[in-house]
């Protein structure tokens, strides 16, 4: 009995990882002030979650 074809074809060898895809934004590609600001924003959001959870 023949196998059905996969839903999508891979375009790389089985032992090779998937090729990199362009990210819409990357923390590593931001300028230093923007990177620090984003890190502070993420940290503040995480602390807000902790404080809400402890309530």
N, C-alpha and C positions, 0 to 999 in steps of 0.2 A: 504494500500500500504506500503510495508516495506521500511524502511530508508536505504539508501546506507551507507556502513561503512565509517568512516572518513579516509582521505588520510593517516594519520599516527596515530598510537595508542599512547595514553598517558600512562605512567607507574607510575603515581602518582594519589593520590586522588584529586577530584575537588577542595577541599578547601585548599590544600597544594601547596605552590609555587613550581616552577620548581626547580629541584636540581641544585646546583652550578656546573658550568663547568670550567675546567681548562683554564685559559687565557694563550695565547702564551707568553705574557709579562705583567707584572703588575708594575706600578709605586710604589705601596706599598711594593713590595717584593724586590726592588732594594736596594743596599747599599746606605748609605747617600750621598757620593760624586756623585754617578751616578744619584741619585734622584734629587739632586740640579742641576746637569748639564742638565738633561732632562727637568726639570722645566724651567731653563733659556732658553733652546732651544725652548720650546713651547711658552714662553713669547715673545721671540724675533720674532718668526713667527707671533704671533698675532699682535705685534706692527708693523711689516712690512705690514700686511694687513690693519691696520688702516692708516698708512702713505700713502699707495697706494690709499686707498679709498678717502683720503683727497686731493689728487693731483688734 
